[in-house]
Every structure is written in C-alpha cells, then in structure tokens.
C-alpha cells in the first residue's frame, strides 16, 4: 500500500471516529445524516483538521483562513496550530476558544463557552494540555501551560490555572482540586459526562471553618472555667492588706 493510500485510510478512520464520538456522548443524535448536517462541533473539528494539515505544511495563512471561516460558520474558534486527538467532541459549541499551543488527548469532551487560553505573549508553550477522557463543563476557563490529567472533570464556569492530577475533579474560581477517591467510571467504555457531580468546595471550606470555630470556643470555655476557678481561690485566700 502506498504512503498516500495509507494516509487516506488514517484520515477516513479519524473522521469516522469523530462521528462515532457524537453518538457515544449525545443521546439526542438520531442519525448520521443529522450529525453531518446539524452538529457545528463536528463541522468545527473537521475544518480544524484541514486547517491543521495546512499549518503543519507551513501554509500558515491558508490555515488561518480556514480557521476563520470555521469560526464564522460555527461560533467555535480553534487555532490551526492546536493538536487535537481522535474522538474529540464539542457539545453545542458556541463560544469555544482553543489556542495555538493547546494539546488535546483522546476522547475529550468540551461544552459551550470553554476557553483553553494562554497567559503569555511569548512564542512558547502557553496553552493547556488536556489528557485523555477529560470532560470540561460549560463556560470553564483553563488558562496557561498547565496539564489536566486523564479522566478528570472540570466544573462549569470554573477557572483553572494550576495542574490537575489524573482522576480528579476541579471546581470553583480559582479552581480547587479534589480527588475522585479512586472511584473509576461506572462504564469505562463511555466517557464520564456527569460534570454536575462535583465537590462543593465552598461548603467544604465553611464546614472546616465552622469546625475550627467550635474547637476554639470549647478551648476558650475551658480556659475561662480554669480562670474562674483560680480567681475564686484567690478571693477566698485574700485576707486584706498586710494579711489583716
């Protein structure tokens, strides 16, 4: 088999995997024709694959033009330099932004309004690296050259600026990371899309503060009782000036 034919087979396999990802992660998808015609996330990914192909071959302007057209058609902005693995799925998609040096692994899911953004003006690695099987909720912002470990979930509207270990949950502004306590997805053949199942980090912090206050109150009460006892002893032992 020639090199060109092998490359074509790989491309077709990748496109089929993109379609399969839609059916695996969106129960609203009813037919292949519907997916091909009505899923802007899929359109954006396919146009990105064209733009990325051009970018790798140093057709930078053409790559940017394809990316710009995709943004106009879908509302999803993916820089042609971004590296995206197979099985990538963008649900709804409007407002998604993926920067130039972002790297996305296998079977990653993004919801609308997600930003994989940079925090530097230098021409260096400045966007996130997303591990395999990661789910990022609507409106979340993942900023800087950080790494989101495999099988992690990012809560909606969270702002993540530090690395997230594998098998973790991150939620809040700024994002607070909690382990999933070693609990694997119930069905390892499908993505864990339950990004509504998150730690309430604010309530956890309030509980910790409340517990600390209760401990301090008990300690204060104990010290007050001890002080009262000592004061009573001094009062009873007092015999007036010069012991009179």
C-alpha positions in Angstrom: 0.0 0.0 0.0 1.3 3.4 -1.0 2.0 6.1 1.6 -0.7 8.3 0.2 -3.3 5.5 0.4 -2.3 4.7 4.0 -2.6 8.4 4.9 -6.1 8.5 3.3 -7.2 5.4 5.3 -6.0 7.1 8.5 -7.9 10.3 7.7 -11.1 8.4 7.0 -10.7 6.4 10.2 -10.3 9.6 12.1 -13.4 11.2 10.6 -15.4 8.1 11.4 -14.2 8.2 15.0 -15.3 11.9 15.2 -18.8 10.9 14.1 -18.9 7.9 16.5 -18.0 10.3 19.3 -21.1 12.3 18.7 -23.4 9.2 19.0 -21.5 8.0 22.1 -21.9 11.3 24.0 -25.1 12.9 22.8 -28.3 10.9 23.2 -30.1 13.5 21.0 -28.2 12.3 17.9 -30.6 10.2 15.8 -28.9 9.6 12.5 -25.6 10.0 10.7 -27.2 12.5 8.3 -28.4 14.6 11.2 -24.9 14.6 12.7 -23.3 15.5 9.4 -25.7 18.4 8.8 -26.6 19.8 12.2 -23.6 19.5 14.6 -21.5 22.6 14.5 -19.0 21.0 16.9 -18.3 18.3 14.3 -18.0 20.9 11.5 -15.5 22.9 13.5 -13.4 19.8 14.3 -13.3 18.7 10.6 -12.4 22.2 9.4 -9.8 22.3 12.1 -8.3 19.1 10.8 -8.0 20.7 7.4 -6.5 23.9 8.9 -4.0 21.9 11.0 -2.9 19.9 7.9 -2.2 23.2 6.1 -0.5 24.6 9.2 1.9 21.6 9.5 2.9 22.1 5.9 3.7 25.8 6.6 0.7 27.1 4.7 0.0 29.4 7.7 -2.2 32.0 6.0 -4.4 29.3 4.4 -4.7 27.5 7.7 -5.7 30.7 9.5 -8.3 31.5 6.7 -9.9 28.0 7.1 -10.0 28.5 10.9 -11.5 32.0 10.4 -14.3 30.6 8.1 -14.9 27.8 10.7 -15.3 30.4 13.4 -17.8 32.4 11.3 -19.8 29.3 10.4 -19.9 27.6 13.8 -19.0 30.1 16.5 -16.1 27.9 17.6 -12.6 29.2 17.3 -9.8 26.7 17.1 -6.3 27.9 16.2 -4.9 25.7 13.3 -1.8 25.1 15.4 -3.7 23.3 18.1 -3.1 19.5 18.3 -6.4 17.5 18.7 -6.6 13.8 19.2 -9.3 11.3 18.0 -12.8 11.2 19.5 -12.9 14.9 20.3 -16.4 16.1 20.9 -17.7 19.7 21.3 -21.3 19.7 22.5 -23.3 22.8 21.4 -20.0 24.6 20.9 -20.9 28.3 20.7 -18.1 30.4 22.2 -15.4 27.7 22.5 -11.9 29.0 22.1 -8.8 26.8 21.7 -5.4 28.4 21.5 -2.4 27.8 19.3 -0.3 25.6 21.6 -3.2 23.7 23.1 -2.9 19.9 23.1 -6.0 17.7 23.4 -5.8 13.9 24.0 -8.2 11.1 23.1 -11.9 11.2 23.7 -12.1 14.6 25.3 -15.4 16.4 25.7 -15.9 20.2 25.8 -19.2 22.1 26.3 -20.1 25.5 25.1 -18.2 28.6 26.3 -15.0 26.7 27.2 -11.7 28.5 26.8 -8.3 26.8 26.5 -6.4 30.1 26.7 -2.8 31.4 27.1 -1.3 33.7 29.7 1.8 34.8 27.9 2.8 37.0 24.9 5.9 34.9 24.2 6.1 32.4 21.4 6.3 29.4 23.6 4.0 26.7 25.0 1.3 28.9 26.6 -1.9 26.9 26.4 -3.2 23.9 28.3 -2.5 20.2 27.7 -5.7 18.1 28.2 -5.3 14.4 29.0 -7.4 11.6 27.6 -11.1 11.2 28.6 -11.3 14.7 30.2 -14.7 16.4 30.5 -14.8 20.3 30.7 -18.1 21.8 31.7 -19.8 24.8 30.1 -18.1 28.2 30.5 -14.9 26.8 32.1 -11.6 28.6 31.5 -8.4 26.6 31.5 -5.5 29.0 31.3 -1.8 28.7 30.8 0.6 25.9 30.0 -0.9 23.6 32.6 -1.8 19.9 32.4 -5.3 18.4 33.1 -4.8 14.8 34.0 -6.6 11.9 32.3 -10.2 11.0 33.4 -10.6 14.4 35.2 -13.7 16.6 35.3 -13.8 20.4 35.2 -16.9 22.0 36.6 -18.9 24.6 34.7 -17.7 28.2 34.9 -14.5 27.1 36.8 -11.3 28.9 36.2 -8.3 26.5 36.3 -4.8 28.0 36.5 -2.9 25.1 38.1 -2.2 21.5 37.1 -5.0 19.0 37.8 -3.8 15.4 38.6 -5.4 12.4 36.8 -8.7 11.2 38.2 -9.6 14.5 39.8 -12.5 16.9 40.0 -11.8 20.7 39.8 -14.4 23.3 40.5 -14.5 27.0 41.6 -12.8 30.3 40.9 -10.0 29.7 41.1 -10.4 26.0 40.6 -10.0 23.8 43.7 -8.9 20.3 43.0 -10.4 17.2 44.8 -9.5 13.6 44.1 -12.2 11.2 42.9 -11.2 8.9 45.8 -10.1 6.2 43.3 -13.7 5.7 42.0 -13.4 4.7 38.4 -16.2 5.5 35.9 -19.1 3.0 36.1 -18.7 2.2 32.4 -15.1 2.5 31.3 -16.2 2.2 27.6 -18.0 5.5 27.8 -17.0 9.0 29.0 -18.0 10.1 32.4 -20.2 13.1 31.4 -21.5 13.7 34.9 -19.9 17.1 35.3 -22.8 18.0 37.5 -21.4 15.7 40.2 -18.9 17.9 41.8 -17.5 18.8 45.2 -19.0 21.8 46.9 -15.6 23.3 47.8 -17.2 26.5 49.3 -19.3 24.4 51.6 -16.3 22.2 52.5 -14.4 25.3 53.4 -17.3 26.7 55.5 -17.5 23.3 57.3 -13.8 23.4 58.1 -14.1 27.0 59.4 -17.1 26.1 61.5 -15.4 23.1 63.0 -12.4 25.3 63.8 -14.6 27.9 65.5 -16.3 25.3 67.5 -12.9 23.9 68.7 -11.8 27.4 69.6 -15.0 28.1 71.5 -14.6 24.9 73.5 -10.9 25.8 74.3 -12.0 29.3 75.3 -14.7 27.9 77.6 -12.2 25.6 79.2 -9.7 28.4 79.8 -12.5 30.6 81.2 -13.6 27.9 83.6 -10.0 27.5 84.7 -9.6 31.2 85.1 -12.8 31.5 87.2 -11.6 28.7 89.5 -8.3 30.3 90.0 -9.9 33.7 90.7 -12.3 32.1 93.2 -9.3 30.6 95.1 -7.6 33.9 95.2 -10.7 35.6 96.5 -11.2 33.1 99.3 -7.5 33.2 100.2 -7.3 37.0 100.4 -7.1 38.4 104.0 -7.0 42.1 103.3 -4.0 44.4 103.4 -0.9 43.1 105.2 -2.8 39.9 106.0 -5.3 41.6 108.3 
